[in-house]
Amino acid sequence: PTKIYIEFVGESGGSAYFASAMASLMVVITAVLFLLQKWYVNKKSFTMSAMRPIQPTRAKGAKNVIMHVFTYLLVILSVVPHLVIIWTSLRKTEVQYFVDGYSFESYTKIFDTALSSIQNTYLYCIIALAIIIVLGMLIAYLSVRKKSMLTSAIDTIAMFPYIIPGSVLGITLLLAFNGKGDPMVLSGTAAIMIISLVIRRLAYTLRSSSAILYQISPSVEEAAISLGDSPLKAFVKVTAKLMLPGVISGAILSWITLINELSSSVMLYTANTRTMSVAIYNEVIRASYGTAAALATILTLTTVLSLFLFFKISGSKDVTM
């Protein structure tokens, strides 16, 4: 992905055609591996029924101590970078250099110079999330309730962007919607940014919607139809409402990854369509670490609050897709 990015946007002899060739090769390799993995998992999948479910057991002795030390060390190593970012955002700066003292100067600067990036992030992600929820529910319903070769193919294709590098997707969208003869020239617009976000992060909501739908008996929907509702009305009034807990959990995970998306956005953005993650990248390139840290802090707080909301709604202590 790094080589593809350098070749596509490089200012020292990069080749967009060479980058496209590498991207195509990566898509083929990734697709083959994904299909092999999907075939193997489906072949080895099984269901288990037991009167007494498996219960976790508490480790004892040295094993318990080692596991706790390892876990706490891992958590500390994960939290320290975020604390450093918050601390950096509060340090006083002059031009681009840190000086003694603390202030909110970096936050003042970003609201003066990068406010549009913050607004773009939330606006694009809210629109993308609404589209993701609708598409995720519809594709999940088709793949679970209306099983066929076509719906299985749609479900598989919808998962591809999840495993393909964002830089590859960005190049693909630029080549698809940037030609002079194309009926839709979207490069440089907010539309291509939103399309990229939807394609990249649909998988979370799709998988959670499918998982919750497997737990809903088709007889519930059939009962609504037998009482006179059309299939569409039965889906909206009955099935969709029962799917909401799983859909919302997946949507929150999609939201978290949407606001942090960089790899495809950095290929597609313009000065008017920058998002926070792209703005952070640009500030780091300019060595403006104070403003970069301030933007990163806002992004981190949004992510943490979204995670708390996910735990509250799902009732889970784990983040899974």
C-alpha positions in Angstrom: 0.0 0.0 0.0 2.8 2.4 0.8 4.5 1.8 -2.6 1.2 2.3 -4.3 0.6 5.6 -2.5 4.1 6.9 -3.3 3.8 5.9 -7.0 0.4 7.5 -7.4 0.9 10.8 -5.6 4.7 11.1 -5.7 6.3 14.3 -7.0 9.5 12.6 -8.1 8.7 10.5 -11.1 5.8 8.5 -9.8 3.6 6.6 -12.2 -0.1 6.4 -11.8 -0.3 3.5 -14.3 2.3 1.5 -12.3 0.4 2.2 -9.1 -2.8 1.0 -10.8 -1.1 -2.2 -11.9 0.2 -2.9 -8.4 -3.3 -2.1 -7.0 -4.9 -4.5 -9.4 -2.4 -7.2 -8.5 -3.1 -6.6 -4.8 -6.9 -6.8 -5.3 -6.5 -10.2 -7.1 -4.3 -11.7 -4.4 -6.5 -10.4 -1.6 -9.7 -11.6 -3.3 -8.2 -15.1 -3.8 -7.1 -15.3 -0.2 -10.4 -14.0 1.1 -12.4 -16.6 -1.0 -10.1 -19.4 0.2 -10.6 -18.3 3.8 -14.4 -18.1 3.3 -14.5 -21.6 1.7 -12.4 -23.1 4.5 -14.4 -21.5 7.3 -17.7 -22.6 5.7 -16.4 -26.1 5.3 -15.3 -26.3 8.9 -18.2 -24.5 10.5 -20.5 -26.4 12.9 -23.1 -25.7 15.6 -23.0 -27.0 19.1 -25.9 -27.6 21.4 -25.4 -28.3 25.1 -27.5 -28.3 28.2 -24.7 -26.7 30.2 -22.9 -23.9 28.3 -19.1 -23.5 28.6 -18.2 -21.4 31.7 -15.0 -19.4 32.1 -12.7 -20.5 34.9 -10.4 -18.3 37.0 -6.7 -19.0 36.5 -4.7 -19.6 39.7 -1.2 -19.3 40.9 1.6 -18.1 38.7 -0.5 -18.3 35.6 -3.0 -15.8 37.1 -0.2 -13.4 38.0 1.5 -13.6 34.6 -1.8 -13.0 32.7 -2.7 -10.0 34.9 0.8 -8.5 34.5 0.7 -9.0 30.7 -2.8 -7.5 30.4 -2.1 -4.5 32.5 1.2 -3.9 30.6 -0.6 -4.1 27.3 -3.3 -1.6 28.5 -0.7 0.8 29.8 1.3 0.7 26.5 -2.0 1.3 24.6 -3.1 4.3 26.8 0.3 6.1 27.1 0.3 7.4 23.5 -3.1 8.9 23.9 -2.1 10.6 27.1 1.0 12.0 25.4 -1.2 13.4 22.6 -3.4 15.2 25.1 -0.4 16.5 26.9 1.2 17.7 23.6 -2.0 19.5 22.6 -1.8 21.5 25.8 1.8 22.6 25.4 2.5 26.2 24.5 3.9 26.8 21.0 5.6 29.7 19.2 5.3 29.3 15.4 5.9 25.5 15.2 8.1 25.0 18.2 7.2 24.1 21.8 8.1 26.4 24.6 7.7 26.3 28.3 4.2 26.5 29.6 0.7 25.3 28.8 -2.2 26.9 26.9 -5.2 26.2 24.7 -3.5 27.9 21.8 -3.4 24.8 19.6 -7.2 24.4 20.1 -7.7 28.0 19.2 -5.7 27.6 16.0 -7.6 24.5 14.8 -10.9 26.2 15.2 -9.6 29.1 13.2 -7.8 27.1 10.4 -9.2 23.6 10.5 -12.9 24.1 11.5 -14.1 23.0 8.1 -12.2 19.7 8.5 -14.0 19.0 11.8 -17.3 19.9 10.2 -16.6 17.7 7.1 -15.7 14.7 9.3 -19.0 14.7 11.2 -21.1 15.7 8.2 -19.7 13.1 5.8 -19.7 10.4 8.4 -23.3 11.0 9.4 -24.4 10.8 5.8 -22.3 7.7 5.2 -23.6 6.0 8.3 -27.2 6.5 7.3 -26.5 4.9 3.9 -24.5 2.1 5.6 -27.4 1.3 7.9 -29.9 1.0 5.1 -27.6 -1.0 2.8 -26.4 -3.2 5.7 -29.9 -4.2 6.7 -31.1 -4.8 3.1 -28.0 -6.9 2.1 -28.2 -8.8 5.3 -31.8 -9.6 4.8 -31.2 -10.8 1.2 -28.2 -12.9 2.2 -29.9 -14.6 5.2 -33.6 -14.8 4.1 -33.3 -15.0 0.3 -30.3 -17.3 -0.1 -29.2 -17.8 -3.7 -26.0 -17.6 -5.7 -26.7 -14.0 -6.5 -27.3 -12.9 -2.9 -24.3 -14.8 -1.7 -22.2 -13.0 -4.4 -23.6 -9.6 -3.2 -22.7 -10.4 0.4 -19.1 -11.5 -0.6 -18.6 -8.4 -2.8 -19.8 -6.1 0.0 -17.0 -7.6 2.2 -14.2 -7.1 -0.3 -13.5 -3.4 0.6 -13.0 -4.4 4.2 -9.9 -6.4 3.3 -8.6 -4.2 0.5 -6.2 -1.4 1.5 -7.7 2.0 1.5 -5.1 3.4 -1.0 -6.2 0.8 -3.5 -9.9 1.8 -3.1 -9.0 5.4 -3.4 -7.1 4.8 -6.7 -10.0 2.7 -8.0 -12.6 5.4 -7.3 -10.4 8.1 -8.9 -9.9 6.0 -12.0 -13.6 5.2 -12.2 -15.0 8.7 -11.7 -12.2 11.0 -13.1 -12.2 10.4 -16.8 -13.2 13.1 -19.3 -15.8 10.9 -21.0 -17.3 9.6 -17.7 -21.0 10.6 -17.2 -20.2 11.2 -13.5 -17.0 13.1 -12.7 -16.9 13.0 -8.9 -13.2 13.5 -8.1 -12.7 16.4 -5.8 -16.3 16.4 -4.5 -17.8 15.5 -1.2 -19.7 12.7 -3.0 -16.6 10.6 -3.7 -15.5 11.0 -0.1 -18.9 9.7 1.2 -18.9 6.8 -1.4 -15.5 5.8 -0.2 -16.5 5.9 3.4 -19.7 3.8 2.7 -17.8 1.2 0.7 -14.9 0.9 3.2 -17.0 0.6 6.4 -20.2 -1.2 5.3 -18.8 -4.6 6.6 -19.3 -3.9 10.3 -23.0 -3.1 10.1 -23.6 -5.8 7.5 -22.1 -8.6 9.7 -23.9 -7.4 12.8 -27.2 -7.2 10.9 -26.7 -10.7 9.5 -25.8 -12.1 13.0 -28.9 -10.6 14.6 -31.1 -11.8 11.7 -30.0 -15.4 12.2 -31.5 -15.2 15.7 -34.9 -14.0 14.5 -37.3 -16.7 13.4 -38.7 -16.3 9.9 -42.1 -17.4 11.4 -42.5 -13.9 13.0 -42.4 -12.2 9.6 -44.5 -14.9 8.0 -47.2 -14.3 10.7 -47.3 -10.6 9.8 -47.7 -11.5 6.1 -50.5 -14.0 6.9 -52.3 -11.2 8.8 -52.4 -9.1 5.6 -49.2 -7.1 5.6 -47.1 -7.0 2.4 -43.6 -8.5 2.6 -42.1 -5.0 2.6 -44.4 -3.7 5.3 -43.8 -6.8 7.4 -40.0 -6.3 7.1 -40.3 -2.6 8.1 -42.8 -3.1 11.0 -41.5 -6.4 12.4 -38.1 -7.6 11.2 -36.4 -4.3 11.0 -37.4 -3.4 14.6 -36.2 -6.7 15.9 -32.9 -6.2 14.1 -32.3 -2.8 15.6 -30.0 -3.8 18.6 -27.6 -5.6 16.3 -27.8 -3.0 13.6 -27.1 -0.2 16.1 -24.1 -2.0 17.6 -22.6 -2.5 14.1 -23.4 1.1 13.1 -21.5 2.4 16.1 -18.5 0.4 15.1 -18.9 1.7 11.6 -19.1 5.2 12.9 -15.8 4.8 14.9 -13.9 3.6 11.9 -15.6 6.2 9.7 -14.3 9.2 11.7 -10.8 7.7 11.8 -10.6 6.7 8.1 -7.4 8.0 6.5 -5.9 5.6 3.9 -8.6 6.1 1.2 -9.5 9.7 2.2 -5.9 10.9 1.7 -6.1 9.8 -1.9 -9.4 11.6 -2.6 -9.5 14.8 -0.6 -9.1 18.4 -1.7 -8.8 21.6 0.3 -12.5 21.8 0.6 -13.2 18.2 1.5 -10.5 17.5 4.1 -11.5 15.4 7.1 -9.9 15.5 10.6 -7.7 12.4 9.9 -6.4 14.0 6.7 -5.9 17.4 8.5 -3.8 15.6 11.2 -1.7 14.0 8.6 -1.1 17.4 6.9 -0.2 19.0 10.2 2.3 16.3 11.0 3.9 16.7 7.5 4.2 20.5 8.2 5.7 19.7 11.7 2.8 21.5 13.4 2.6 18.9 16.2 0.6 21.1 18.6 -2.4 21.5 16.2 -2.1 17.9 15.1 -2.3 16.8 18.7 -5.3 19.0 19.3 -7.1 17.5 16.3 -6.1 14.0 17.4 -7.4 14.7 20.9 -10.9 15.7 19.5 -10.9 12.6 17.4 -9.8 10.4 20.3 -12.5 11.8 22.6 -15.2 11.2 19.9 -13.9 7.6 19.5 -14.0 6.9 23.2 -17.5 8.3 23.7 -18.7 6.2 20.7 -17.1 3.1 22.3 -18.9 3.8 25.6 -22.2 4.2 23.7 -21.5 0.9 21.9 -20.9 -0.9 25.3 -24.1 0.7 26.7 -26.3 -0.3 23.8 -24.9 -3.8 23.1 -24.4 -4.8 26.8 -21.1 -6.3 25.7 -17.6 -5.8 27.1 -16.0 -6.8 23.8 -15.7 -5.2 20.4 -16.3 -7.8 17.7 -17.5 -7.7 14.2 
